[in-house]
Each structure stands twice: as C-alpha cells, then as structure tokens.
C-alpha cells in the first residue's frame, strides 16, 4: 500500500508534535499495536481540524469540527482502531465520518474503508480532504450509518463513533464476517462505555467514554 502524500517528512512542521503524541498519549497509555501507532504517526491530524485550531491538533482532547460534532481525542481513535484487531486485509465500516481523521487512520490498517456520515457538509469536506491527501482506499457516503452498507458487506471490522443505547444496531452485527468485531460506545443504565462486540454475540466492556448519541433517521444509507 503506497503511503499517502501527507505522511510525515523531515520538512513537516507538525512531525515532532505527532511523534510526541504517539509516545506520550498513546504508547505510554497502553496502545501497543505497532500498526496503529504507525498510522497515528503518519496521518496529519492538523489537516482534519479547522484551520484556527491547528495549533491544538495534537493536544490530548477532542476538538469541534462543526455541526455540533467533534474529532475525538487521539487516544480514543487509536484505542478504537486497536480493538478491531485489524490484520491489513479487511474491509472496514466506520459509522460517523466526522472530519475523516478516523477513516484515514483505519485506511492505513486495512484494505479498504467505507465510512458513513449523516451530515452532508461534513461528508463532503471529509471526502475532498481524503482525496487531496491521497487516501484512495476510503469511500465516504452520506446517510444513516445505523443501517450500515449492506451492498459492501461483510465487514471484518465496524467502528461506531457515536453512542448507542444498549448495543449496536442489529443491522451492523448482521454485516460482520464470522470473525468480525464491532467497536461501539454503549449507554446502559446511565453508564457509557466503549465496548467490543464479536459476531457470535459475545461482548466486552472496555473503558468509560463520552460520545455524541447515535442518531437513526430516514435517510438513505447509500
């Protein structure tokens, strides 16, 4: 897989910030998947945030990107990608494109990514930026991500970047490969945790998180 044009170089003014982020925010806090760490060290997070916030791109927190949405803190992006256990040959579905940053990171760890965003303005911006930066194995769609993308199923991994009540939408579980994994924040009894779901129905609660709610509407998911 050819690295996108945006990977860190010696002339990249953000390269050192990216390296520090990988070391201090990720590696020291338990992210050990070297493929994920490499992806986080390559993808230029500063390009996925509003220009006025670029100086804050590598801080340990979420940032606003418009439409009352955020780009998740680096650790969350790395943790969710790591929990998918990607080997490199999978097709992955992302529900909630947002800025496109998560899809860019995923694209360095799998064969191809289908990502769905309900806000057309965010989808259009992410699509244009991903194309500009050379992430050619990412397809951006607009619609109701809770429906998944049945025309592209099955998926070896599904990453949901919004909180579901009780569990991920059944349509997503149905679109997994037999050994596939859904990573999704879930709210149960007032407690919100990042969870990993296996195709056989088993699940593991990981860490407390806070995401925007998963919204299901009548939009066409294609």
Wavefront OBJ file of the C-alpha trace (Angstrom):
o trace
v 0.000 0.000 0.000
v 1.541 3.308 -1.090
v 1.701 5.848 1.771
v -0.341 8.990 1.120
v 1.470 12.177 0.212
v 0.723 13.603 3.659
v 2.900 11.220 5.697
v 5.444 12.882 7.977
v 8.666 14.091 6.394
v 11.664 15.993 7.678
v 10.058 19.224 6.411
v 6.749 18.649 8.194
v 6.363 21.331 10.900
v 3.970 19.076 12.835
v 6.142 15.932 12.697
v 7.619 16.359 16.179
v 4.208 17.049 17.708
v 2.909 13.897 16.055
v 5.797 11.846 17.425
v 5.269 13.211 20.934
v 1.564 12.445 20.694
v 2.279 8.826 19.741
v 4.812 8.394 22.550
v 3.147 10.273 25.404
v -0.586 9.972 24.705
v -0.697 6.530 23.108
v 2.257 4.247 23.782
v 2.616 5.265 27.447
v -1.130 4.776 27.975
v -1.318 1.217 26.745
v -1.696 1.364 22.964
v 0.660 -1.376 21.810
v -0.487 -2.261 18.266
v 2.508 -1.115 16.218
v 0.459 -0.820 13.019
v -1.957 1.528 14.746
v 0.872 3.535 16.287
v 2.496 3.849 12.868
v -0.775 5.045 11.344
v -1.266 7.609 14.102
v 2.272 8.819 13.455
v 1.624 9.217 9.737
v -1.825 10.781 9.440
v -1.654 14.617 9.644
v -4.295 15.297 12.297
v -3.811 19.050 11.871
v -5.381 18.861 8.393
v -8.596 17.391 9.807
v -9.372 20.231 12.215
v -10.479 23.808 11.442
v -7.526 25.969 10.458
v -7.873 28.171 13.529
v -7.461 25.078 15.751
v -4.420 23.541 14.068
v -2.093 24.624 16.844
v -4.218 22.466 19.189
v -4.397 19.440 16.871
v -2.113 17.225 18.972
v -3.437 18.124 22.389
v -4.975 15.344 24.451
v -8.621 16.136 23.813
v -11.475 16.421 21.352
v -11.947 19.471 19.097
v -15.038 20.964 17.479
v -15.392 20.476 13.719
v -18.869 21.916 13.076
v -22.458 20.575 13.114
v -22.066 20.066 16.901
v -19.606 17.258 16.143
v -16.025 16.707 17.279
v -12.831 14.997 16.227
v -12.122 12.519 19.024
v -9.000 12.764 21.153
v -6.055 10.828 19.674
v -6.169 8.105 22.336
v -9.805 7.265 21.554
v -9.086 6.976 17.820
v -6.097 4.716 18.486
v -7.956 2.604 21.064
v -10.960 2.006 18.823
v -8.733 1.061 15.903
v -6.655 -1.265 18.084
v -9.746 -3.029 19.462
v -10.731 -4.043 15.931
v -7.610 -6.237 15.768
v -7.026 -5.490 12.093
v -4.510 -7.561 10.148
v -4.455 -5.475 6.964
v -6.670 -7.340 4.502
v -10.096 -6.434 5.908
v -12.873 -4.224 4.618
v -13.901 -1.917 7.478
v -17.063 0.116 8.017
v -16.975 3.341 10.006
v -20.233 4.867 11.246
v -19.722 8.596 11.762
v -17.113 10.049 9.417
v -16.879 13.421 11.124
v -13.670 15.091 9.969
v -12.412 11.968 8.170
v -9.472 11.527 10.563
v -10.609 8.175 11.933
v -11.164 6.848 8.420
v -7.666 7.961 7.429
v -6.155 6.092 10.388
v -8.241 2.999 9.645
v -7.181 3.107 5.997
v -3.539 2.583 6.999
v -4.504 -0.576 8.921
v -6.849 -2.376 6.496
v -7.519 -2.945 2.812
v -10.418 -0.523 2.391
v -12.778 1.655 4.411
v -16.417 2.560 3.851
v -17.389 5.464 6.098
v -20.868 6.948 6.526
v -21.708 10.457 7.740
v -25.229 11.795 8.286
v -24.236 15.458 7.758
v -23.672 16.218 4.078
v -21.439 19.205 4.876
v -19.038 17.054 6.923
v -19.133 14.193 4.415
v -18.310 16.495 1.504
v -15.445 18.122 3.398
v -14.000 14.780 4.510
v -14.348 13.293 1.022
v -12.492 16.183 -0.583
v -9.730 16.201 2.037
v -9.167 12.442 1.957
v -8.918 12.604 -1.818
v -6.499 15.543 -1.652
v -4.259 13.731 0.837
v -4.182 10.541 -1.203
v -6.278 8.166 0.906
v -7.590 6.319 -2.103
v -8.929 3.271 -0.248
v -11.625 5.260 1.600
v -15.186 5.651 0.314
v -17.254 8.372 2.017
v -21.052 8.067 1.985
v -23.857 10.224 3.334
v -26.796 8.650 5.153
v -27.997 6.743 8.192
v -24.957 4.828 9.382
v -27.036 2.609 11.668
v -28.128 0.768 8.529
v -24.548 0.003 7.601
v -23.632 -0.637 3.977
v -25.186 -3.995 3.040
v -24.019 -3.683 -0.571
v -20.407 -3.761 0.652
v -20.812 -6.304 3.463
v -19.455 -8.369 5.060
v -17.003 -6.287 7.085
v -14.097 -7.570 9.131
v -14.479 -4.626 11.478
v -17.030 -1.906 12.214
v -16.193 1.235 14.179
v -19.109 3.281 15.524
v -18.180 6.787 16.668
v -21.475 7.629 18.405
v -23.141 6.179 21.479
v -25.835 3.526 21.004
v -28.417 2.606 23.626
v -27.951 -0.955 24.956
v -25.943 -2.173 21.958
v -25.007 -1.559 18.314
v -27.817 -1.564 15.723
v -28.711 -5.135 14.679
v -28.027 -4.289 11.022
v -24.373 -3.715 11.838
v -23.976 -7.046 13.620
v -25.562 -8.763 10.627
v -22.931 -7.257 8.312
v -19.929 -8.758 10.115
v -17.720 -11.553 8.874
v -17.794 -14.651 11.147
v -14.680 -13.393 12.956
v -15.538 -9.702 12.692
v -15.692 -7.154 15.512
v -17.854 -4.101 16.198
v -16.348 -1.422 18.436
v -19.042 0.895 19.719
v -19.690 3.155 22.719
v -22.829 1.952 24.526
v -25.036 3.532 27.175
v -26.623 1.184 29.695
v -28.262 2.345 32.893
v -26.630 5.751 32.756
v -23.162 4.254 32.236
v -21.416 4.890 28.919
v -18.562 2.582 27.947
v -16.604 1.664 24.875
v -17.438 -1.958 24.066
v -16.186 -4.649 21.721
v -18.788 -6.979 20.192
v -17.992 -10.227 18.398
v -20.058 -11.761 15.612
v -21.111 -14.600 17.918
v -22.829 -12.104 20.214
v -20.250 -12.010 22.992
v -19.135 -8.603 24.223
v -16.527 -6.936 26.399
v -16.809 -3.589 28.186
v -13.578 -1.639 27.900
v -13.327 1.948 29.196
v -15.688 4.788 30.187
v -16.216 7.248 27.306
v -18.459 10.080 26.201
v -19.631 10.423 22.594
v -22.482 12.179 20.819
v -25.623 9.963 20.551
v -26.061 7.665 17.567
v -28.919 9.171 15.546
v -31.077 6.985 13.341
v -33.219 8.696 10.722
v -34.955 8.012 7.452
v -32.013 8.924 5.256
v -30.890 6.568 2.535
v -27.760 4.791 3.774
v -26.206 4.505 0.301
l 1 2 3 4 5 6 7 8 9 10 11 12 13 14 15 16 17 18 19 20 21 22 23 24 25 26 27 28 29 30 31 32 33 34 35 36 37 38 39 40 41 42 43 44 45 46 47 48 49 50 51 52 53 54 55 56 57 58 59 60 61 62 63 64 65 66 67 68 69 70 71 72 73 74 75 76 77 78 79 80 81 82 83 84 85 86 87 88 89 90 91 92 93 94 95 96 97 98 99 100 101 102 103 104 105 106 107 108 109 110 111 112 113 114 115 116 117 118 119 120 121 122 123 124 125 126 127 128 129 130 131 132 133 134 135 136 137 138 139 140 141 142 143 144 145 146 147 148 149 150 151 152 153 154 155 156 157 158 159 160 161 162 163 164 165 166 167 168 169 170 171 172 173 174 175 176 177 178 179 180 181 182 183 184 185 186 187 188 189 190 191 192 193 194 195 196 197 198 199 200 201 202 203 204 205 206 207 208 209 210 211 212 213 214 215 216 217 218 219 220 221 222
